[in-house]
Amino acid sequence: MSKRYDTTKQWYAIHTYSGYEEKVAESIRQRADSLDMKDKIFQVLVPKEKMIEIKNGKRKVVEKKIFQGYVLVQMKLTEDAWYIVRNTPSVTGFVGTGIEPTPVGTDEIEKIMKRMGREEPKHKMDYNVGDIVNIVDGPFKGFDGAINEIDEQKGKLKVLVNMFGRETPVELDSLQVKKV
């Protein structure tokens, strides 16, 4: 095998079966422990971010995987460390060119870490600009309008409501409308 091993500590992306990310991460951690590889396999992450979902009219903060089917491993790419990670159940391979794992860039890792540590959860809204919605709450209850703007960070929508033959923009919370 003509693999170029790299003994510098770097992050690598590992492809797994979707839905097995947590299990794979835990398996790699346990294997690193039991096989005394803590000096070569350092951190194992399943990148997640907090999102706000609305179910049955209630807001709920949930953690969503940023990359479905991927786990990040910070390791020194030695032959034995590569072998342990590669042969973990449900791992389909390293991300890279051909059989050569490619380290994830530092700037990319910083972006992922920043996204994971974000305190303000994003609102998960199933709306698009142009959608027609019915206002179900507030002073404009009963009116229909077209979504003009979406602010996912605040969970707000700007809806154009037709009043007296004119379109009037109304700012609403995403809980105050439903799709028509």
Beta strands, then each sheet from edge to edge (+ up, - down):
strand 1: 6-16
strand 2: 41-45
strand 3: 48-55
strand 4: 58-65
strand 5: 70-77
strand 6: 91-94
strand 7: 96-97
strand 8: 100-101
strand 9: 122-123
strand 10: 132-135
strand 11: 144-151
strand 12: 156-163
strand 13: 166-173
strand 14: 177-179
sheet 1: 2+ 5- 1+ 6-
sheet 2: 4+ 3- 9-
sheet 3: 7+ 8-
sheet 4: 13+ 12- 11+ 10- 14+
end
